[in-house]
Amino acid sequence: MRRRDFIFATGAAALWPSAARAQQSAKSSRLAYLALLPGENATLARSLLQRLRELGYREGENLVWDYRSANGHADRLPQLAMELVQTAPDVLIAGFGTLAPKAAIAATRSIPIVFTGVGDPVGAGLIKSLRDPGGNATGVGALASDVATKRLQLLSDLIPGKRLIAVLGNPDTPYTALALERVREAAAIMGVPLKIIDVRTADEIPQAIDDAVKAQAPGMLLLEDPVLLGGMQQTIDLVAKARLAAVFGLKEYAVAGGLMSYGPDQNEMSRKAAGYVDKILRGSSPASLPVEQPTKFQLVINLNAAKEMGLSIPPTLLASADEVIE
């Protein structure tokens, strides 16, 4: 080999690793996020992005992030889903609830979809089974069989005497149907009578709470539903005015002034969803990634709300709380 060719060859070899690294860093993964709720980019999507950063993905470097929100208007989801599909993302992430992933799956059967918190993904027809999702969607479920029983027990601790409990929920969602079945089973075992009240939209919440008051129910369970979240503050205010001891499923209710919440840690679920995104970007198929169920739950008690209602929280209950708001 001539000296000049040798120098060129060795020089090119020396430059190759840096060129390869530059090419690798220049390659970006494109992610799309479809949200039903307003402000999800500052809550659940934020937790997901934080976990992705820990896994090595950074906006402006190797990650392109496209976020769309229906701001609580479910009828806007199909159009937003189509807009995101047209950007050809590597993964389409569906935010909290069932409606966003349903819109995403209706928009594409080829782009991998990761959902972040579906109450009953099998019942909703999103996947074939938890162990074997099948199609192009997988992610994190939100239903644990003992959650409803735990919430009912919390109310019984606050309102002794096996008194009537009002249960508000949207009968049109698969999660509510399954959760309601668990509540009925637990109530039968505990000997607690129930008043089931259907609530399909946030506009129906005032009448539902009025029905609970007319039934003389001292306590209330609200089965969480993304559609009803639009009336969260109104629900909290009306429940407080009616002096109903209420247990909610989402921490946001207790933070906003509700008496108590018990349910899966939503931010932890979003972080788990980021793990699915990472696996898919590395070559895994969503069809073969089993759906995870929540393992971390939070009990949050708002003492200010309790004081305003004249309720005394048992010391044992306070001691078991993950967070107490004073």
N, C-alpha and C positions, 0 to 999 in steps of 0.2 A: 504493500500500500504506500502510495506517495505521501510525503509529509503533509502536504496541503490537504489531502483527502482525510488523513488521520485527524488533523486538527479540526476539520469541519465535522467529522463524525463524532468525536468526543465532545465537541462543543454542543452539537445538537442533542446528544444524550444527556448532557448536563442541564440543558434548557428544558428537556421534555417533562420532568416532574413538575416544574413550576407552571409550564403551559397546561399540563393536565389539571393541576389544582385550580388554575384560573378558569379552565373550561367547566370544571365541576362546580365551582362557586358561582359561575355565571348561570348555571342551570337552576331555574326556580320551579318550585312546585306551586301550582295554582289551586287555591282553595276557595270555595264559595260557601257562604253561611246564610241559610234561610230562617228567619225568625218570625214568629207570630206576634210575640209580645213587644211592646215599646221598651226601649232602653236595654234590651238584652245584650247589646254590644258592650255595655258597662258592667254587666253582671256575669251571666253564664258564658257568653262568648269570650269575655275577658279571661276567665279562669282557664278556658280551653287554650287560648293563645299563650297564656303564661306557661302552661305545661308544654306546649309545642316549642317555646323558646328553650325550655330546659332540655328538650330533646334535640336541639340544634337548629330549629327553623326560626328565621328572623325576617320580618318584613323589610323589604328594600335590599335584602342580601340574597336569600334563596327562597323567599316566600312571597307570593302575590295573594293578597287577601281581598275578597269581594263580599261585602255584607249587604243584605237586603232585609228589611223588616216591613211586615204588614201593619205594624203599629196597632195590633188588636183587631184588625178587620180581616176576618178569615176569608172573605170573598176575594181578597187581593192576592192570596197565596198562589193560586195557579199561574197567574200572569208573572209574578215575581220568580216563581220556580222556572218558568220558561226562559225568562231573561237570564237567569244564572246558568242554565243549561247551554245557552248560546255562547257563553264565554268559554265553554269547553274546559271546565275545571278537572283537575285530577281526582278530587273528592268533593262531593256536595254534602255539606253538614246541615242537618235539620235540627233546629232548636227545640226548646222545651215543648212537650205535649205530643199529641198524635197528629194534629192537622197539618203541621209543617212537613213531617216525613211523608204523609199521604200525598200531599201536593208534589213533593219531590219525586216520589216513585211514579206518579202519574205522568210526570214530565219526561222521565228517562228510565229506561230499563238497561242501559249500558254503563252509565257513569256510576262508580261506586258511591253509595250513600251511607253516612254514619249518623244515626239519630242519638240524641243526648239524654232523653228521658221520656220514654213512652210507657204509659201505665200498663198496657196489655198489648204488646206488638203482635202476638199470635192472634188474639181475638180481633184486632183491628185489621187483620189480613196483610200486615206488612211483611211478615216472614212465615216460613213453613213451621219452624219450631225454634225454641231457644237454643237447643244444641246444634241444630242444622238449619241455619236461616234460609239457605237455598238461593234466592235471587241476588240482586245487587245491593241489598241493604243489610246492615247489622248495626250494633251499637249497644247502648246501655238502657235496660229496662228500669222501671220505677216502682214496680209492685213487689212488696214483700207480704206474704200471707198473714203475718201477725201484726201488721201495722194498725189495721182497723180495730183489732182486739185491744191493742195497747191504748189507742185513743179513747175507746169506750171505757177502759179501766181508769184512765186519767180523770174522765168526767165523773165516774162513780166515786173516786176518791174525793173529788171536790163537792159532789152532791150526793151524800149518802141517803139510803132509804129506797133505792130502786125506783126512782122517780122517772117520769117520761122524758125521753131524749128525742129531740128533733134532729133529723138527718136530711141535710140539703145536698142535692147532687143533680147533675145533668144526666138523665136516663138515656140520652142518645150516644153517649160515649162508652166504648167497651170497658174502659177502666172502671167507670162508676158502677156498671152492672156487676163486675166481679167484686169490687170493694164492698158494694152493698150486700152481696151474698155473705161476705165474711162478717160484716157488721151484724147481720141478722143471726148468724150462727153464734157469734159471741154474746149477743143480747139474750138469746134463748138460754144459753148456759148460765148467764149471770142473773137471769130473771128480770131484765130491764125492759120495760115497754118502749116501743119506738113509734115515732110519727114521721113517716117518709114524705118528704116534700120535693116535688120535681122543680128544677130550675134550669131552663134551657138557655137563657140569655141573662146578661147583667141587669137588664131592665126589669126582670122578674124578681130580683132579689128583695126589694122592699115588701112586695106582697108575700113572699115566702117567709120572711121574718115575722111579718104580721100574723101569718097563719100559725107559726110556732108559738107566738104569744097567746093567741086565741085558744090554742090547745093546752095552754098552761104548762108548757115545757120549760123547766128551769135551766136546761142545758141544751147545747147544739153542737153537732158535728157538721163540718163542711167538707165534702169530698172534693178535693181540688180538681179544677178543670181550667185549662188556659182561657177558654171563652169567659168564664166567670171572674178571671183575674182583673178584667177591665173595671169591675166594680168593687175592687178590694177595699179602698178607703171608705166607700159608701157602706159596704158590708160591716166593716169594723165600727163605724159610727152608729149605725142602726142597732147593731147587737149591743153596744154599750148603752145606748139609750133605753133599750128594752131590758137591760140588766140580765142578759142571757150569758151564762158561763159557756164560752165557746172554745173548742179545740180545733185548730186549723192544721192543714197538712204542710204548709210552706212557712218557713222561717220569716219570710217577708211580712206576713200578717202580724206576727208578734212584734217585729221591729217597728211596724207602722202603727202600733197601738192595740193590737189584739191581745187577748188574755194569754193564750198559750198555743204553741205549735209543736207538733211531733211528726217527723217524717224523714225521708232520706236527705242526706247532705247534697243539695243540688250542685254546689260548686265542685264537690268531689266527683260527682257523676260526670261533669263536664271535663274534668281532668282525665277520667278514665276514657272518655270519648276521644280525647286527643291521642291516647295510646292506640286506638283503632285506626285513626288517621295515619299515624306513623307506620303501623304495620302494613296498611294498604299501599302507602307510598313506597314501601320497601319491597312490594311485590305480592303481598298476600291478597287472596280473594275474599270479599265480604261474605260470599256464600259459605265459606268454610270457617268463619270466625264466630264462635258461639256468643250469644247475647249474654252480657253480664247482668246480674241483679244487684241492687244496692246492698252494701254490707255495713255502711256507716250511717247512723241515724242521730238526729239532734232533737233534744227536748229544750225548748226555749220558753221561759216564763216571764211575763211582763208584770212586775209587781205594781207598777203605777196603775195599770188597768185593774188589777185586783183590788187595790185600795179604793179606786173610784167606784167600784161595784160593791164595796163592803165585804169582799170575800177574803177569807183567811186561808192561805195556802199551807197545807200540812208540812211540817218541817222535813218529813221523810221525802216528800215530793220535791221540795226545794233542794234538798241534798243530792237528788238524782238528776237535777237539771244540768245540761251542758252549758247553758247561758242564762243568767238572770238579769233582766233589764230593770233598773231602778231609776 
